[in-house]
Amino acid sequence: MGIVNVTPDSFSDGGSFRSAVEAAAAAQAMLDAGAALVDVGGESTRPNADPVSLDEELGRVLPVLEALPGRPLSVDTSRAEVARSALALGAVMVNDVTALRGDPKLAEVVADAGVDVCLMHMRGTPRTMQDAPRYDDVVSDVTSFLEERIAFAVEAGIAEDRICVDPGIGFGKTPDHNLELLRRLDRIVSLGRPVLVGVSRKSTLARVLGEPGAVGSDAASVGAAVAAFDRGAALFRVHDVRPHVEALAAAAAVERGSVLA
Amino acid sequence: MTIELAGIELFGFHGVLEAERTQGQRFLVDLDLTLDGEAATAAAASDRIVALGRPVLVGVSRKSTLARVLGDDGPVGTDAASVGAAVAAFDRGATVLRVHDVRPHVEALAAAAAVERGSIVV
């Protein structure tokens, strides 16, 4: 899953584009590079980000979807109104960082459309999530949360086989929380739903290499993605698509023990 | 690669008929498992090699097997596929990786090792 954010946000992890034209070209390039899906978002979820208005979010996201008819696109939103419009334009999935807690109408939109949804764990909101996050046991807490959100989604009429889950690396977690979640990813895999991991360019990877910066390297991102794959992750939300495609193809071949898929 | 397991003998109370479940019977099993491809050998055998108790070096960097995996007939695998295979080998116990493009491997393996530890600090 490639990442395309349409946002003037100055946080430069390379996934952000100022115009719909640029964003659409980037999304198409990611599909050409082997991405199965591109996640299009109009609201930054980086730490300390301010929320954007509904009209602003619609104005950022919809032109990108309009420019790419028939492509496998996911919409990264927490708003029912944005999801409804995006699905009408052909989006095949809703990726919601609030796990259907942000907008009480989103679950119904997803259920009615019969599309895939990704439910992510986040502590607090993007504005507050990095304020000294604490857990009894981060893996148990995140697993229980996702289990409860799956039950909520199913209760709201979303087919269970349409749900994937995301531990939310970097969303209200310290670097050690993030690494512990990846180390024990089998707990989340045991929920029985495909697990999406978004660790690409996250600052935890910069920490691992002893760097103070906010953006992890692409090679470290690939390493963390393969480590997550080896622990059962099925979907990877990434910036630099081609190296991930090649590395994960190699890792999958090692897992099979044969060239043939 | 072929794995042969011959002469496995088990006694069990398993079956459809009542007598099979009360009196029990012997089960004899011979297994021939065949895996193909070059990668099969490396992958399937890796934990066996780690079990030798010595550090395991893997040299898979740019090898043609990695080109095959991506559907490419050429003799040279890509650096990204090399990194993917190196991390997969690390996750199976390899400790020394012989590579061409050093820095991406260093960064990727540092990330994979941090995931294995579950913490930043070594």
Interface residues (C-beta under 8 A of the other chain):
Chain A: P175 D176 L179 E180 L182 R183 R184 T204 L205 R207 V208 L209 G216 S217 D218 A219 A220 S221 V222 G223 A224 V226 A227 A228 D230 R231 R242 P243 H244 V245 E246 A247 L248 A249 A250 A251 A253 V254 E255 R256 G257 S258 V259 L260
Chain B: L35 D36 G37 E38 A39 A40 A42 A43 A44 T65 L66 R68 V69 L70 G77 T78 A80 A81 S82 V83 G84 A85 V87 A88 A89 D91 R92 R103 P104 H105 V106 E107 A108 L109 A110 A111 A112 A114 V115 E116 R117 G118 S119 I120
